[in-house]
């Protein structure tokens, strides 16, 4: 499946949300929450690799751009 940059942003948002849930003090099952976070991060990483290869871009540059968009939206412009 071909990914768009917007897909990458959504996948990174899901990984960040899964991480926040894992760190939540009232998480019911920490092991399941950790696994959900790891799985979400792995999906994001795989999508980044596919997107970068398809676009002929550096994987690291693509990853950092998606993470910056999610984690620091105020600096986008």
Secondary structure, 3 states (H helix, E strand, C coil): CCCCHHHHHHHHHHHHHHHHHHHCCCCCCHHHHHHHHHHHHHHHHHHHHHHHHHHCCCHHHHHHHHHHHHHCHHHCC
